Structure formats: C-alpha cells, structure tokens
Amino acid sequence: MSVARQVVVEADGGSRGNPGPAGYGAVVIDPATGEPLAEAAEYIGVATNNVAEYRGLIAGLEAAKALFPDAGDALRVHVRMDSKLVVEQMSGRWKIKHPDMKPLAARAAAILPPSSVTYEWIPRAQNKHADRLANEAMDAGRDGRQWEASASTAALDAPARGTVNTPPPVQGPPGDQAAGAAKARAALAAARGAAAPEGLFPLPEAAVPESAKPETAAAPEAAGSGPEAAGAPQTGWGAAPDLGAPATLVLLRHGETALTPEKRFSGSGGTDPELSATGRGQAERAAEHIAALGTVQDIVSSPLRRCRETAAAVAARLGLDVRIDEGLRETDFGAWEGLTFTEVRERYGDDLTAWLASPDTAPTGGGESFAEVTERVAAARDRIVARYAGRTVLLVTHVTPIKTLVRLALGAPPESLFRMELSAASISTVAYYGDGNASVRLLNDTSHLR
C-alpha cells in the first residue's frame, strides 16, 4: 500500500471591475514545513471574481497532481480559500446555481478523486500568497504580458509560515462530506458544456461570464480598477452615437415596516412584514411625487408584501398594473432574520465576521450570499431593460437590490455598498442605453418625504 502524500493548495482569483480584467493565483505547500512547492498564476482577460476563483482552484489542483503524478489515490490535497462560495459548493454543501459555474466546478472535481480533496474557508488575510499571485497576474495583463514565475515576488512578500495543519488521512468508508462531494461531482458532470445565457451586457467570448459577483453588506434592515476591456461600452463625456431613448429604472425602496426603525435584518426568509402606519404614509407621499413627475409608464415590484403594498399605492395613483419579478426580492438572511446587528454579533459572531469579509459568504442557516443576490438582480435587470426598452419603469424593491443595481451601473467595487445611504421610501434612478452603457441619475432622494 502506497503511503499517503499530503499537500495544501491555497488559491485565489480576482477581477478589477467584476467583470473586468481578471487573474488567478495558486500555490502548493508542503504542510510539514510550510514551504511552497509550486506556484501558478495567469491573466485570463475579462471575467468575474467567481470565475477567477474557480480558475485558481483548478490551477492549484492541477499543479498538485503534476507534482506527484504517480501518487494516484494516495495523494491528499487540502484546499484553503477565502471564497466561501467555492469552498461550500465544492464541498457539496451548497448547490451550484449559476450555469457558468457548473462546468468550472465539474472540471475542478474531475482532477482528483473527490475523497482525496478537502476544503477549508480561511480569512483573506491568511491567503496572501495566492492573493499576491493573482494580483501579479492582473498587473501583467494590464501591461500587455503574461505572468512569469521567474519574476514573481509573491513568496517573498507572503508572511512566513510554520507548519500547515491538514486533516487526518481519510480512513475507512467515506463519510458524509466525501459522499456529498461525490454526489455533487456526479451532478456537475451531467452539466458539462452548459451554455451561458445571453445577456444584455455580454463579455468577450474568451471570458467565462457570470451575471455579477457583488456586494458586501448593506445596512442591517436590508443589511443590505484596472484598464477598460476592449470593446466596452463608451462612458464619460465623449461623443456617443444616437442610441435612442434609454430604459430608465426609477428605483423606489419600500416604506417602513415595524422592523425598519429597529434596524433588524428583514429579508426574504423571514416573516414578510407589512408596512407600518409610517410606511403607508411614506408610500402615499412617494406615490404623489411620482404621479406629479408624470414619467413612469410601468411598475414592477418585488414579491414581498412591503413592496407590493408600496407599489399598489403608486399604481392606484397612476392607473397602472403591477408586474412581479422574483429577482427583485431582498436577500435571504437565514437565521439572522428579525435580529439586530448586535444580536447577530452575540449569537453568530464568527459567521458575521466571515460574512462581512466576503460577498461569497452566506448568513448562518443557509441564507443567500451577496454574490448570489447580485447574480439574480443582474438577471432581473437584463429582463426588465429588454422588456421596457425606451420606457420609464418604476421598480419597487429593497436596499440590497437597489444598491447592487447602482454599484453595477457605476462599475464600482463591492465595498462601495458600505458607502451608500438608502432610506425607506427613497428614490434612485439609473438609465440603460442600447449599447449597454448605464447612467446613474439619482440616489437616495427623500425630498418628497419632508
């Protein structure tokens, strides 16, 4: 019987724009000494954070296998990443929903036997070597070249390591984790070759696109740079062709509920509260203001009650019907629903810290990560812009979807969500032109409530 050979793979990926110029990095480490055995990095063109992270995982697993080609089933690889999404999906604990992630996950799962690979989430600060490799790759792409191992200083810049902890060798019949990974691998294999859906804002064919990856946190009631890619929509003050009237989305946050002034997490996984008396008054004042503008032609709402009630107030003034779009619902905050930020900190401190550190991390109890929310909000945006081209549409929704739409329109990084104020019954506006260019025209207007 061959002796098990254990290595650690640390991997990371990033995108300067999400999507934007992207790259990945991976390092194979000897767990006994903490010394790097192999490094890999690559600039991959325009892609998203999630795509780059999966590409980093694939490169790390392939590098580990190449180091010990004769090890076979005796090779044990412990993967450490700061992407909660990749770790949980590859461990078989989270479903892989996005069609662009399925073939990448299937490719990663096919490199080594599922029982030979274990996964661990680590804070970003503990993944600096791979992070530096990914940034070296993106810097190289910015300069029009590919990353070269001989020029890398990532190992020198990374913090000194001692030994690296790895789980004990797998013994006896596989447990739940291995079985879950095997089941996930079988499902992923069936999904190989899945085509990416067409979107309004396509990426170059060389990139593997994803709707978007977003957003770190919003305030608790909804707790919620690199070079431009060739062929990107024209932005700024330069002359633009006549693209006709844009699809203009007027973004109205719902009025207050009983949870709003207490700043409790209130998403799509809780009690679905109704508007409070204050919230109903806010909805009426917003309706009066929007009617006076005379520009809204259609209304689309989140399915949650507080939004439907707010939308109904506007619809009654304008004589319009309300269309429901599931993609506009608020984040599912899992076990945190109905709790204040302080209560979550006291009960689920480690989970909250991880959630604040990464948009890939979901709340305790199976809620949604902000990465997942961004994917469905971007898909809803594409549907609505296509359906209402050249029209002005009122979207009645929540903090996270509105901030996400604004962030994506600006091409701003995920942390920008921390820097936006979005009051109850506030109005924001984004216009989308035929070439995919977006223009943010208004943010958090509350003048109608004063």
C-alpha positions as CSV (number, residue, x, y, z in Angstrom):
1,M,0.0,0.0,0.0
2,S,1.4,3.4,-1.0
3,V,2.0,6.0,1.7
4,A,-0.4,9.0,1.5
5,R,1.2,12.2,0.3
6,Q,-0.3,15.3,1.7
7,V,-0.1,18.8,0.3
8,V,-2.0,22.1,0.9
9,V,-3.3,24.2,-2.0
10,E,-4.1,27.9,-1.4
11,A,-5.9,29.6,-4.3
12,D,-7.4,32.9,-5.1
13,G,-8.8,34.9,-8.0
14,G,-9.8,38.5,-8.6
15,S,-11.4,40.8,-11.1
16,R,-10.8,44.6,-11.3
17,G,-14.3,45.6,-12.2
18,N,-16.3,42.3,-11.7
19,P,-16.5,41.7,-14.5
20,G,-13.2,43.2,-15.6
21,P,-9.6,42.3,-16.1
22,A,-9.1,39.2,-14.1
23,G,-6.4,36.8,-12.9
24,Y,-5.8,33.9,-10.5
25,G,-3.1,32.6,-8.3
26,A,-2.4,29.3,-6.6
27,V,0.4,27.8,-4.5
28,V,1.1,24.2,-3.5
29,I,2.5,24.0,0.0
30,D,4.3,21.3,2.0
31,P,2.2,21.1,5.2
32,A,5.2,19.7,7.2
33,T,7.5,22.7,6.5
34,G,5.1,25.4,5.2
35,E,7.4,25.8,2.2
36,P,5.9,26.5,-1.3
37,L,6.4,23.6,-3.7
38,A,4.8,25.1,-6.8
39,E,3.1,28.4,-7.9
40,A,0.7,29.1,-10.7
41,A,-0.8,32.4,-11.9
42,E,-2.4,33.6,-15.1
43,Y,-4.1,36.7,-16.5
44,I,-7.4,35.4,-18.0
45,G,-8.9,38.5,-19.7
46,V,-12.3,39.9,-18.8
47,A,-14.1,37.7,-16.2
48,T,-15.7,37.9,-12.8
49,N,-14.4,37.2,-9.4
50,N,-16.2,33.8,-9.2
51,V,-14.7,32.7,-12.5
52,A,-11.2,33.8,-11.5
53,E,-11.5,32.0,-8.1
54,Y,-12.6,28.7,-9.7
55,R,-9.8,29.0,-12.3
56,G,-7.3,29.5,-9.4
57,L,-8.7,26.3,-7.7
58,I,-8.3,24.3,-11.0
59,A,-4.8,25.5,-11.4
60,G,-3.8,24.6,-7.8
61,L,-5.3,21.1,-8.1
62,E,-3.6,20.5,-11.4
63,A,-0.3,21.8,-10.0
64,A,-0.6,19.4,-7.0
65,K,-1.4,16.5,-9.3
66,A,1.6,17.3,-11.6
67,L,4.0,17.4,-8.6
68,F,3.1,13.8,-7.7
69,P,1.9,12.1,-10.9
70,D,2.4,8.6,-9.6
71,A,0.7,9.1,-6.2
72,G,-2.7,8.1,-7.5
73,D,-5.3,7.8,-4.8
74,A,-2.6,8.2,-2.2
75,L,-2.4,11.9,-2.8
76,R,-4.3,14.0,-0.3
77,V,-5.0,17.7,-1.1
78,H,-6.3,20.2,1.5
79,V,-7.6,23.3,-0.3
80,R,-7.7,26.6,1.6
81,M,-9.5,29.5,0.0
82,D,-11.1,32.8,1.2
83,S,-14.0,32.2,-1.2
84,K,-16.9,30.8,0.8
85,L,-18.8,30.2,-2.3
86,V,-16.2,28.0,-3.9
87,V,-15.5,26.1,-0.7
88,E,-19.1,25.4,0.1
89,Q,-20.0,24.4,-3.4
90,M,-17.0,22.1,-3.9
91,S,-17.7,20.5,-0.5
92,G,-21.2,19.6,-1.7
93,R,-22.9,21.7,0.9
94,W,-24.2,24.4,-1.4
95,K,-26.0,24.0,-4.7
96,I,-24.3,25.4,-7.7
97,K,-27.0,27.6,-9.3
98,H,-25.2,29.6,-11.9
99,P,-24.8,27.9,-15.3
100,D,-21.3,29.4,-15.8
101,M,-20.0,27.9,-12.5
102,K,-21.2,24.4,-13.2
103,P,-18.6,23.4,-15.9
104,L,-15.8,25.1,-13.9
105,A,-16.8,23.1,-10.7
106,A,-17.1,19.9,-12.8
107,R,-13.6,20.5,-14.2
108,A,-12.2,21.0,-10.7
109,A,-14.0,17.9,-9.3
110,A,-12.6,15.7,-12.1
111,I,-8.9,16.5,-11.5
112,L,-8.6,14.2,-8.4
113,P,-10.9,11.7,-6.7
114,P,-13.4,13.5,-4.5
115,S,-12.3,11.6,-1.5
116,S,-8.8,12.9,-1.9
117,V,-9.6,16.6,-1.6
118,T,-10.9,18.5,1.4
119,Y,-11.8,22.2,1.6
120,E,-11.4,24.9,4.2
121,W,-12.5,28.5,4.2
122,I,-9.9,30.9,5.6
123,P,-10.0,34.7,6.0
124,R,-8.4,36.7,3.2
125,A,-5.5,37.8,5.5
126,Q,-4.4,34.1,5.6
127,N,-4.5,33.7,1.8
128,K,-2.0,36.4,1.0
129,H,0.4,34.3,-1.1
130,A,-2.3,33.3,-3.6
131,D,-3.8,36.8,-3.5
132,R,-0.4,38.3,-4.4
133,L,0.0,35.8,-7.3
134,A,-3.5,36.8,-8.6
135,N,-2.6,40.5,-8.4
136,E,0.7,39.9,-10.2
137,A,-1.2,38.1,-13.0
138,M,-3.6,41.1,-13.3
139,D,-0.7,43.5,-13.2
140,A,0.9,41.6,-16.0
141,G,-2.3,41.7,-18.1
142,R,-2.6,45.4,-17.5
143,D,0.9,45.7,-19.0
144,G,0.1,43.5,-22.0
145,R,2.0,40.5,-20.9
146,Q,1.5,37.2,-19.1
147,W,2.7,36.3,-15.6
148,E,6.2,34.7,-15.3
149,A,7.2,32.6,-12.4
150,S,10.7,33.8,-12.5
151,A,9.6,37.4,-11.9
152,S,7.3,36.7,-9.0
153,T,7.9,38.1,-5.6
154,A,4.7,36.6,-4.0
155,A,6.6,34.1,-1.9
156,L,8.9,36.8,-0.6
157,D,6.1,39.1,0.2
158,A,3.9,36.4,1.8
159,P,4.0,36.1,5.6
160,A,6.3,33.5,7.0
161,R,4.7,30.1,7.6
162,G,5.2,27.4,10.1
163,T,3.7,24.0,9.5
164,V,0.3,24.0,8.0
165,N,-2.5,22.0,9.6
166,T,-4.1,19.4,7.4
167,P,-6.9,17.0,8.3
168,P,-6.0,13.4,9.1
169,P,-5.8,10.9,6.2
170,V,-9.1,9.5,5.0
171,Q,-9.6,6.1,6.6
172,G,-12.4,3.5,6.3
173,P,-15.5,4.1,4.3
174,P,-16.2,7.7,3.1
175,G,-18.2,9.9,5.4
176,D,-20.9,12.4,4.7
177,Q,-18.5,15.0,3.3
178,A,-16.9,12.7,0.7
179,A,-20.3,11.2,-0.2
180,G,-21.7,14.7,-0.6
181,A,-18.8,15.7,-2.8
182,A,-19.2,12.6,-4.9
183,K,-22.9,13.3,-5.4
184,A,-22.1,16.9,-6.4
185,R,-19.5,15.7,-8.8
186,A,-21.9,13.4,-10.5
187,A,-24.5,16.2,-10.8
188,L,-21.8,18.5,-12.2
189,A,-20.6,16.0,-14.7
190,A,-24.1,16.0,-16.2
191,A,-24.0,19.8,-16.5
192,R,-20.7,19.9,-18.6
193,G,-21.0,22.1,-21.6
194,A,-23.9,24.1,-20.3
195,A,-24.2,27.2,-22.4
196,A,-24.2,30.6,-20.7
197,P,-27.4,32.5,-21.2
198,E,-27.4,35.5,-23.4
199,G,-27.4,38.8,-21.6
200,L,-27.8,42.4,-22.4
201,F,-24.2,43.1,-21.5
202,P,-22.2,40.2,-23.0
203,L,-18.5,39.8,-22.3
204,P,-15.9,38.8,-24.9
205,E,-16.2,35.2,-25.9
206,A,-12.8,34.4,-24.4
207,A,-14.1,35.2,-21.0
208,V,-16.3,32.8,-19.0
209,P,-19.0,35.2,-17.9
210,E,-21.2,35.4,-14.8
211,S,-24.0,37.9,-14.2
212,A,-22.0,39.5,-11.5
213,K,-20.5,39.0,-8.2
214,P,-21.1,41.5,-5.7
215,E,-21.8,43.0,-2.8
216,T,-20.6,43.2,0.6
217,A,-23.0,44.3,3.2
218,A,-25.8,46.8,3.3
219,A,-27.2,48.4,6.5
220,P,-28.9,45.9,8.7
221,E,-32.6,46.3,7.9
222,A,-31.7,45.0,4.5
223,A,-28.1,44.7,5.5
224,G,-28.3,45.4,2.9
225,S,-9.6,49.3,-11.3
226,G,-7.9,48.4,-13.8
227,P,-7.9,49.2,-17.5
228,E,-11.1,49.1,-19.5
229,A,-11.8,46.0,-21.6
230,A,-11.6,46.4,-25.3
231,G,-15.0,46.9,-26.8
232,A,-16.5,48.0,-23.6
233,P,-19.4,50.5,-23.7
234,Q,-18.4,54.1,-24.2
235,T,-18.6,56.1,-20.9
236,G,-17.8,59.6,-19.8
237,W,-18.2,62.8,-21.7
238,G,-17.1,61.6,-25.2
239,A,-19.4,61.9,-28.1
240,A,-21.7,58.9,-28.4
241,P,-23.9,57.7,-31.3
242,D,-27.6,58.3,-31.2
243,L,-28.8,55.3,-29.2
244,G,-32.4,56.4,-28.8
245,A,-34.3,56.7,-25.5
246,P,-32.8,54.6,-22.7
247,A,-34.7,52.2,-20.5
248,T,-35.0,54.3,-17.3
249,L,-35.4,52.4,-14.0
250,V,-36.8,54.5,-11.2
251,L,-35.8,52.6,-8.0
252,L,-38.2,53.1,-5.1
253,R,-37.3,51.4,-1.8
254,H,-40.4,50.2,0.1
255,G,-41.8,52.2,3.1
256,E,-41.0,51.3,6.7
257,T,-42.2,48.2,8.5
258,A,-42.2,47.6,12.2
259,L,-38.6,46.2,11.8
260,T,-37.1,49.2,9.9
261,P,-36.6,51.7,12.8
262,E,-35.2,48.9,15.0
263,K,-32.7,48.1,12.2
264,R,-33.4,44.4,12.2
265,F,-32.4,42.1,9.4
266,S,-35.5,41.8,7.2
267,G,-35.0,39.8,4.1
268,S,-36.9,37.3,2.0
269,G,-36.6,34.5,4.5
270,G,-38.4,36.0,7.5
271,T,-42.0,36.9,8.4
272,D,-42.7,39.1,5.3
273,P,-43.9,42.1,7.3
274,E,-46.5,44.6,6.1
275,L,-46.0,48.3,6.0
276,S,-46.4,50.2,9.3
277,A,-48.6,53.3,9.6
278,T,-45.4,55.3,9.0
279,G,-44.6,53.2,6.0
280,R,-48.0,53.6,4.5
281,G,-47.7,57.3,4.8
282,Q,-44.3,57.2,3.1
283,A,-45.8,55.1,0.3
284,E,-48.6,57.7,-0.3
285,R,-46.1,60.6,-0.4
286,A,-43.9,58.7,-2.8
287,A,-46.9,57.9,-5.0
288,E,-48.0,61.6,-5.0
289,H,-44.4,62.6,-6.0
290,I,-44.1,60.0,-8.8
291,A,-47.5,60.9,-10.2
292,A,-46.5,64.6,-10.3
293,L,-43.4,63.7,-12.3
294,G,-45.6,62.1,-15.0
295,T,-42.9,60.0,-16.4
296,V,-43.5,56.4,-15.1
297,Q,-45.1,54.1,-17.7
298,D,-44.8,50.7,-16.0
299,I,-44.4,49.3,-12.5
300,V,-42.5,46.2,-11.4
301,S,-42.3,45.0,-7.8
302,S,-40.6,42.6,-5.6
303,P,-42.9,39.8,-4.5
304,L,-42.5,40.7,-0.8
305,R,-45.5,42.3,0.9
306,R,-44.0,45.6,1.9
307,C,-43.0,46.2,-1.7
308,R,-46.3,45.1,-3.1
309,E,-48.1,47.5,-0.7
310,T,-45.8,50.4,-1.7
311,A,-46.2,49.6,-5.4
312,A,-50.0,49.4,-5.0
313,A,-50.1,53.0,-3.6
314,V,-48.3,54.2,-6.7
315,A,-50.3,52.1,-9.1
316,A,-53.6,53.5,-7.7
317,R,-52.4,57.0,-8.5
318,L,-51.2,56.2,-12.0
319,G,-53.9,53.7,-13.0
320,L,-51.3,51.1,-13.8
321,D,-50.9,47.4,-13.2
322,V,-48.1,45.9,-11.1
323,R,-45.9,43.2,-12.5
324,I,-44.0,41.0,-10.0
325,D,-40.4,39.9,-10.6
326,E,-38.9,37.4,-8.2
327,G,-35.4,38.7,-8.9
328,L,-36.1,41.9,-7.1
329,R,-36.7,40.3,-3.6
330,E,-34.4,41.1,-0.7
331,T,-31.6,38.9,0.4
332,D,-32.5,35.8,2.5
333,F,-30.7,36.4,5.8
334,G,-31.2,32.9,7.1
335,A,-31.1,32.6,10.9
336,W,-30.4,36.3,11.2
337,E,-33.9,37.3,10.1
338,G,-35.6,39.5,12.7
339,L,-32.4,40.1,14.7
340,T,-30.5,43.3,15.2
341,F,-26.8,43.5,14.2
342,T,-25.8,43.4,17.8
343,E,-27.9,40.2,18.4
344,V,-26.3,38.5,15.4
345,R,-22.8,39.5,16.7
346,E,-23.6,38.0,20.1
347,R,-25.1,34.7,18.7
348,Y,-23.2,34.2,15.5
349,G,-20.0,36.3,15.8
350,D,-17.7,34.2,13.6
351,D,-20.3,33.8,10.9
352,L,-21.0,37.5,10.9
353,T,-17.3,38.3,10.6
354,A,-16.9,36.0,7.7
355,W,-20.0,37.5,6.0
356,L,-18.7,41.0,6.4
357,A,-15.3,39.9,4.9
358,S,-16.5,38.3,1.8
359,P,-19.5,38.7,-0.6
360,D,-19.3,34.9,-1.2
361,T,-20.3,34.1,2.4
362,A,-23.9,33.4,3.2
363,P,-25.6,34.2,6.6
364,T,-26.0,31.5,9.1
365,G,-28.5,28.8,8.3
366,G,-28.5,28.7,4.6
367,G,-29.3,32.3,3.6
368,E,-28.0,34.0,0.4
369,S,-24.6,35.4,-0.1
370,F,-24.4,38.8,-1.7
371,A,-22.7,37.1,-4.7
372,E,-25.8,35.1,-5.3
373,V,-28.1,38.1,-4.8
374,T,-26.1,40.0,-7.4
375,E,-26.5,37.2,-9.9
376,R,-30.3,37.2,-9.7
377,V,-30.5,41.0,-9.5
378,A,-28.4,41.4,-12.7
379,A,-30.6,38.8,-14.4
380,A,-33.7,40.7,-13.4
381,R,-32.1,44.0,-14.7
382,D,-31.5,42.3,-18.1
383,R,-35.0,41.0,-18.3
384,I,-36.6,44.4,-17.4
385,V,-34.3,46.5,-19.6
386,A,-35.0,44.2,-22.6
387,R,-38.8,44.3,-21.9
388,Y,-39.1,48.0,-21.4
389,A,-36.5,49.4,-23.8
390,G,-37.0,53.1,-24.2
391,R,-39.6,53.3,-21.4
392,T,-39.5,54.6,-17.8
393,V,-40.2,51.8,-15.3
394,L,-40.8,52.1,-11.5
395,L,-39.0,49.2,-9.7
396,V,-40.3,48.8,-6.1
397,T,-37.7,46.8,-4.2
398,H,-35.3,46.7,-1.3
399,V,-31.9,48.0,-0.1
400,T,-29.7,45.3,-1.4
401,P,-31.1,45.1,-5.0
402,I,-31.1,48.9,-5.3
403,K,-27.5,49.3,-4.1
404,T,-26.5,46.4,-6.3
405,L,-28.0,48.0,-9.4
406,V,-26.3,51.3,-8.6
407,R,-23.0,49.6,-7.9
408,L,-23.1,47.6,-11.2
409,A,-24.1,50.7,-13.2
410,L,-21.1,52.6,-11.8
411,G,-18.7,49.7,-12.2
412,A,-17.8,50.2,-8.5
413,P,-16.1,47.6,-6.3
414,P,-18.2,45.5,-3.8
415,E,-17.1,47.6,-0.8
416,S,-18.9,50.6,-2.3
417,L,-22.2,49.2,-0.9
418,F,-20.9,50.1,2.6
419,R,-20.7,53.8,1.4
420,M,-24.3,54.2,0.2
421,E,-27.2,55.5,2.3
422,L,-30.6,54.3,1.2
423,S,-33.6,55.5,3.3
424,A,-37.0,54.0,3.4
425,A,-39.2,55.2,0.5
426,S,-36.2,56.9,-1.1
427,I,-35.9,57.2,-4.9
428,S,-32.9,56.5,-7.1
429,T,-32.7,56.3,-10.9
430,V,-30.5,54.5,-13.4
431,A,-30.8,54.8,-17.2
432,Y,-29.6,52.0,-19.6
433,Y,-28.8,52.7,-23.2
434,G,-28.8,50.3,-26.2
435,D,-25.0,49.8,-26.1
436,G,-25.1,48.6,-22.5
437,N,-23.9,51.9,-21.0
438,A,-25.6,52.9,-17.8
439,S,-26.0,56.3,-16.2
440,V,-26.8,56.8,-12.5
441,R,-29.0,59.9,-12.4
442,L,-30.3,60.0,-8.8
443,L,-29.5,58.3,-5.5
444,N,-31.5,58.3,-2.2
445,D,-33.8,61.2,-2.9
446,T,-36.1,61.7,0.1
447,S,-37.3,65.3,-0.7
448,H,-40.9,64.0,-1.1
449,L,-40.9,62.8,2.5
450,R,-40.0,66.1,4.1
